[in-house]
Amino acid sequence: MSDKPRALSPSLPHNRLVAYAVAVELLRAVHRAGIRDAGLRDQAMRAAKSAALNVAEGAGRVTRADKARAYAIARGEAGEAAAALELAACIGAASQAAADRCGALASRLVALLTGLIGR
């Protein structure tokens, strides 16, 4: 099995969003971070998965309000995933480099989602 990211299929609405691709990359980065604290690892993975799934849900919704709600949840989950990595780095359960990478991805995702919420 290769670590190379699989190309996303444009067949569903979420696959056409840059925000979804960034959310997937955040999930991969959280996974690769190898957080050694079980609780923080679980929290980070759940939040990163939820961020990606909520971006997909928002893309599939029809009304502006439904889309905004799902994207707002995804935005919160992205911040939570980054915070879990930040805390793990603070206690020596993950590298600072991994926390920085996840923080940068989460910041980018939050910015993208903020734009989508306003549309």
Secondary structure, DSSP 8 states (H G I E B T S, - for coil): ---S-----TTSGGGG-HHHHHHHHHHHHHHHT--SSHHHHHHHHHHHHHHHHHHHHHHH--SHHHHHHHHHHHHHHHHHHHHHHHHHHHTTSS-HHHHHHHHHHHHHHHHHHHHHHT-
